[in-house]
Amino acid sequence: MISNPSLILTFTASDLEAGHKSVHTVTGDDLLTRSISIEHRLLDGLKPSSDKAQLSIRKGASVTEDIIRTEGDIHAVLMDGSATLFTGYVSTNFSWSVTDYGEETLSITLEDVGTRLLEKSFITEGFHLFQCEVYKAVEAIAEKAGITISPDSQKPTATVVRSVEGDESCKDLLTELLYEIGYVYAFDEYGEMYLHKVSVSSLSGIPTVDSSSLVSVGGTAVSLKKKIRQYRTARVTFQRLGEADDYLVYRDTTGQGDGHPYCYHEMKGGEHFDGTENYTPSADETRTPAYIEAVNAASENVIVGSRDIVAVTKLRTVFTAASGAINASCSLAGGKYIKVHAENTGRTPAYLTRLDAYGSILYVRDENAVIASGGSLTTDDGSTLKEDLVWIHNEESAKAHANLLASYHRNAGSEYTFTSFMDLAPGSVVHLEDDVFTGLSVNVLIVSKVTTDESDVYQYGAVGVS
């Protein structure tokens, strides 16, 4: 039970009134008794959920005016004595309420760190290629969002490949990436992110929650809500990738003819070429760079043919010109895109006679499908969940994802809520046995936990695993 709460608020903006402190500690009577509730929710289906804490501050407290008036983020740490309970940010949604004894209070919600920081774009423009161990991708996304990863976090080892476009949020990338490899992210009491694998490796030796530790609420110890089972198995489609080195991915064909097999591209004095058009740069004009998609520029039909190119690395440029005044180069732009730049540094027209780019490429070798155990690739009665993977490109990982999907939808349609004196961590598996009221006996995965300053019991949400 929370017995000695305090709230440390740090105002990050410089819009406070003169003389107002940027750091406040709210304690004692300013924190309304029996108003504190902390919910840690690990899963929303098979994807991550978010944590929150709710509490009320007395209207007369000096900090309430600053909370409402500031336009900046308010970092919040909720303590119980010297123990940290929750780290995050104050939500922008507030409400006023009146206590039973007639005192006005400001009710606030604290959001976990990810709710605020993961909304950032991973890149604002252009493209970025992930071709690495999954944990390296997680570290890159967390660093971009300004999030610290807990040293106690699990470290998945799958290999992932994906090209990311500008303005995709860190949250969307991280959620989908971990979903495909069977993990979720969450945040500990210090606001550090950790990864949790969604799995039940063994049911032997798991703790039992029975009548000795269950608490009856309104005459009920365990509540059950069942969903109609929609899916019995899962079919997952993924693309296997191939590699090719020194592959022609771009060729300037301007003015190409019998006498000029590559190009015969006229550039006037001072002109530039970006792969799409000639232009003359202006000192007071910012030009958006042209991104050129890598293609099968030689029209070969043995290696890639009409299949998509996913990414280009190790680019080299081959160019020739009828004048030494012309410079040209091609550079990587992330993913399957390159940038092209040619310039006539002279004052008179000159011709570019060849501009090619060769690179090492990843391309779609073929598309494959796997089915979870007990399913069939050839028949579908409408009870098969179908998904396409975008990060995963190998059969082993795709099969693991399909099996997790099928297992979850077979068992997790049963949702349980119960109250207990036992302190259980979200993500743990327990045997739930109500031998007084319902005779229920089931193994469940804890997906949520609520702690309050009202009593020393915990409220849990769980889903069936068997």
N, C-alpha and C positions, 0 to 999 in steps of 0.2 A: 504493500500500500504506500502511496505517496504521502509523506508526513511533513516534510519541510521544504515546500517548493519555492523556487525563485526563477525569475525570467530575466535573462540578460539580452537587451536589445541594442544593436549597433546600427545607427542610421548612416547609410553609405552616401547619401546626397548632401550637398552643401546648402540646402534650402531651409535649414532650421532658423528660427528667429534668433536674434543676437542674445547671447547669454545662455542659450539652451544647449545642454550637453549632447554630444553625439552618441554616448554610451549610457544607457540607463539600466539599473538593476531593480526590478519590481519584486517586492517581497511582502511578507506579513499581511496586513489587512487589505493592501491594494490588490492582492490576488484573491479572488472570491473563492471561499471554501466550497468544496464539492462541485467545482465547475471544470476540473481538469480531466480530460479524456485523451489518451494516446492510442491511435490505431495504427498498427503495423500490418499492412496487407501485401503479401508477397506475390500473389498470382491473380490475374484476371483472365480466366481460361488458362491458356498456356503462355500468355504474355505477361509482362510485369505490370504490377499495379503501383500505387503510390501510398506513402505514409502521410498521416496528418495528426496534428494535436489541436485540441480545442480548449479554450479557457476564457475566463472573464476577468476584466480589470475594473476596479472601482472607478466611477466617473471622475471623482475628485483627484485621482492620481495625476501627478504632473506630466506623465508621459502620454496620456490619452490624446491630448491636442496634437502633439507631434506625430503620433501614429496616423492620424486622420489627414493632416495637412501636408506631410512630405510626399514628394513625387518620386523619390528614390526607393531602392530596395531597403528592407529592414532585416538584417540578419538576426536570427533568434536562437538562443540556447536555453532550453528548459532544464533546470536542475532540481534534484532532491537532495538537499544537503550538499555534500561534495560530489555526488554521483550525477553524471550527465544522462539525461533521459531522452532528449530529442534535440537535433540540430537542423535548422532549416531557415526559411524565410517567412515573414508575415504576409498572409494573403491580402489582396486588396479588397476583399469582401468583408465588411464589418456589419454588426447589428447592435442596436441598443435593446436592453431588456431591463425589467424591474424585478428585483428580488422579492421574496415573500414578505420581507420587512420594509419594502418600499424604497430601496436604494437603487439608483440607476447604475448599470454596469455596461461596459463595452465588451462585447463578445468577439473574439478574434480567432482565426484559424492559422496555424503554422503549417506550411507546406514543406515537404522534404526538398533537399537540395536539387534533385533532378527535375522536379516540377518547374523550377525557375530556370536553371542553367541549361538544361538539355534542349530547350527550344531554339537555341542558336543554330544558324546554318553552319554546316561543316566547311563548305567553301561558298563564297558569295557569287563567284562566276567561274566559268571554265569547267574543267573536268579533273578528276583525281582517280588514279588506279590503285585499288587494293589488290595485292597479290602477295599474300603473306600468311603466317600463322594467325589464327583468329584473335589471339590475345594481343598481338601487335596492333591489329585494327581497333580493338577495344581501347587500348592505351592511347592511340591517336585521337579517337573520338572524344575520350574523357579529357585529354589535354586541351583540345579545341574548346570544349565546353567549360573548362576551368574547374574540373572535378578531380578530386583525389581518390585514387583506388586504394582500398584497404590492403595492407600487407598480408592479411589473412584470407584474401579472396581466393577462390578456386581459379585455376588457370587452364582453360580448355586448350587442346592442341590441334584441333582440326585446321586444315588449310582452306582458305577462302579466296575467291577472285570475284571482284565486281568493280565496274566503272561507275563513279559517283558524279552526278551533275551538280552544278551550282544551285544553291538555295534548298537542297535537301537537308532537313533538320538532323541534328545529332541524335535526337530522340528516336526519330523514325528509322535511321540507319542502325542504331544500337539495338532497338527492339526487334527488328526483322532479322538482323544478323544472329542474335542470340537465340531467337525463336527457331531458326533453321537448324541450329546445332543442339537444341534441347536445354537451353539455359535461360535464366532471367537475371536482370540486375535488380538490386535493392540497395538501401542505404542504412548504415548502422546508426547508433545513437550519436556518433560524432560527425555525422554527415559525410562519411566516406563510403564510396560505392564498393559493393562486393558482388560477385557472380555466384549464382546458385544453380546447380544442375537439377533439373526436374526429372527425378527417377526414383524408383523404389527397388533398391538392389536386393534387399532381403527383408522378410517379415519375422525372422526369428530374433527373439530377444528384445523386441520393441516394448516400450512401457505400456502399461494398461491403465486406462482411466475408467474406474468403476464407481459404484455407489459410495465408496469411502471417500472419494475425492470430488464427486460430482455435487453441484449445488442446485437444488430445485428452485426454479423461478416461476412463480404463478402455477405451482403444482406440476411443472414439467421439468425434467432434467435434460432431455435432448430433443431438439426439434429437427424434423426431417422434411426436406423438400426435394421431390423427385421430378426430373425432366423426362419427357418422352425420348427414348433413344432414337436419334435420327440417323446416326452412322454406325455401321458395324465394322467397317474396315477403311483403309485409306490407300489411295493411289497417289504417288508422288512422281512428278516429271522433273528431270534435270538434264542439263546439257553437258556432255563431255567435251573437253577442250583439247585441241591439238596445238602443236608449236611448229613454227617454221622460221628459219633464219635467213637474213639478207633477202627479204621478199620485197618486190616492187609495190609500194603502197600509194605512190603519187607520181604523176607525170604531167607536166605542162605540155599540152598539145596545140597551143595557139599557133596558127599558121602552118600546121603540119601538112606536108605534101610529099610528092615523090622525091623531090630534091632535098627535103628536110624531114627525115623519118621521125625526129623527135618534136621539134617545134621551130618556128621562125617568128619569134615574138618581138615586135618592135616596141622599144621603150624610148620615149622622148627624153631630152635632157632634164635631169632633176626628178623624173618620175619614179614611183615605187610600184611594186606589184605584190599583192597579198594572197595570190592563189585564186582569186575570184575576179579581180579587175585592177587596171592601172589607176593610180591616183597621185595627186600632188599634195604633199602634206602642208597643212596650214599651222602657223605658229599658235594661233588661238583656238584651235579645234582639237578635241580629243577624239581619236578614232577608235571605235570598237574593233578589236582584233577579229579577223576571220578565222574560224576553226574549220579545218579541212578534214573530212572523214576519210580514214584509210580505206582503200578499196583494192580489189584485185586489178591493179592498173595494167598488168600485162595480159589480162584475160586468159590466164592459164586455167586448165580444167582438171588437173591431176591432184593438186594439193588442196586448194581452197575451193576453187570453182565458184559456185554461186552462194556458198555458205558465208555467214557473217564473220567479220573480223571483230574481235572483242577488245583487243588492246595492242598497242605498239610500244616496243622498247628498243633501245640501242639503234637509234636512227643515224643514217649517214646520207650525205647529200652529194649528188653528182651533177655538175653543171658546166656548160661551156658557153662562151659568148664570142661574138665577132669583135668585141672591143674590151680592152682591159678596164674600161670605166664601169663595167657592170659587175656588181657583187650579188651573190645569191646564197641563200641557206635555208634549210628546213630544220625545224626543232620540234621536240615533243610538246604536246599540249595537254597530256593526260588522257588516260583511257585509249580510245581508238582514234583520237584526233591529233593533228599536227598543225603547226603554223608554218607558213611559207612567206619568205621575204626576199624580194629582189629589188635592186636599186641601180639606176643609171646615174652615176656621180658626175658624169660629164655634162656638157652643154648642148651637144648635138645628138640626134637620134642614133641609137645603136640596137643591135639585135641579140637577143638571148636565143641560143640555138639548142640548148638542152637544160632541163631542170627536172631531175628525178630524185625521189626519196626512197631509200631502202631501209627496212627495219626488221627486227625480230618481232614476230606476231604470235598472238594467241587467237585462235579461231574456233568456231563451233564445229567440232568433228562430227558429232551426231547427237540426236536427242533420244533419251531413254526414259523408261518408266519402271518403277518398282512398286510392289504391292505389299502391304503388311501381311504378316503371318495369318493364314486362314482365308485370304482373299484370292481373287482370280483376275488376271490382266485381261482376260477375254470376255468376261461377263460382268454386267453391272445392272443390278435391280433397283438402282436409285439410292441404295444405302451406303455408297462408297463416297467418302470425302476426297476431293481432288485438289491438289495444290501443285503449283510450279515453283521450284526453287530458283533463287537468283544469286545467292552467295555460294552455294554448294555445287560441286561439279564432279563428285565421285560417288560410286554406287554404295559404298559402305556407309557413308554419312547420310545419303538419301534414304537408305533402308532403315537406319536408326530413327530418322525423323518420321517415316511412315509408321513404324511400330509404336512410337510414342503417341502419335495422333490416334491410332486405333485403340490403344490401351486406355488413353484418357477418355475417349468418347464411349467406350464400353462401360467404364466404371464411375467416372466423375459426374454422371448425371444425378447422382445422389449427393445432396448438399446437406451438411449437418451444422447445427449451432448448439453450443453447450457452454456451461459455466463451471469452472473448476478452481480449486485451491492450488492445483499443480501449475508450476511455471514451465510452460512448453514453448519452444522456439518455433516460429513459423518456418515451414519447410520440413519439420520433423514428422515422422510416421508413428502413430500410436494405435493401440487396440482400444476401441471405445466399447464399453460394455455397461449398458443400463439394465442391471439385474433387479431393479425395484419397480420401475414404471412400465417399461415397454418390452423388456427382454431382448432388446437390441444388442447384437454382437457383431462388430464390423471393424475392419482396419481402415484408417482414414489418414489423409495427408492434411496437416494444419496449414491453412492458407491465410488466416488473419488472426490477430490477437489485439484485444482492447484492454488497456490498463487505466484505472481511474484513481482519484484521491478519495473516493467514496467508500471503498471497501478493499479488502485484501484478496479478492477473488478476480479471476481473469475470464473474459468472454472470448470464445473461440469460434471461428468458422473453419469448416473442413470439408473435403470432398472424399468420396469413397475411392479406394485403390484396389479393392478386391470384392 
